[in-house]
Amino acid sequence: MAKTTNATTQTGKFPYPFRTGWALVLLAINFVVAAFYFHIIE
């Protein structure tokens, strides 16, 4: 079994702030697209 350090996660997933940042970016893009769709932004 390989030794893991504190710098790497055992599950291989991205760090939590990184995933949260991308979730907020995608959510913001979603709201912009919805605003165009409902003609809030012309």
N, C-alpha and C positions, 0 to 999 in steps of 0.2 A: 504494500500500500504506500502510495506516495505521500511524502510529508507536505503539508500545506502551511503557508505562512499567513500572518494576519493581513498582508496586503492583498491576497487573493481570496475570493469567496469559494466555498466548497461546492456550491451548486452550479457555478459557471454562469450565473445570471449577471446582468449589468448592475452596477452600484445603484442604490436607491435614489440618490439625487439625479443621476443621469436619466433613469427611467421616468422620474417625476417631471423633469424638464421637458422630455420629449412628449409626455402626455399633455402638458400644458400647451406646447407648441401646436400639436395636432388639434387640440380643443379650440385654440384661437383660430386656426385655419378653418375649422368647421363652422365657427360662428361667422366668419367673414363670408364664406360661401352661402350660408343661410341668409345673411343680410342681403347679398346680391339676389338670391332667389326670391325673397319676399319684397324686393324693390325698396328696401330701406336705404341701400346705397345704390346710386345710379351710375 
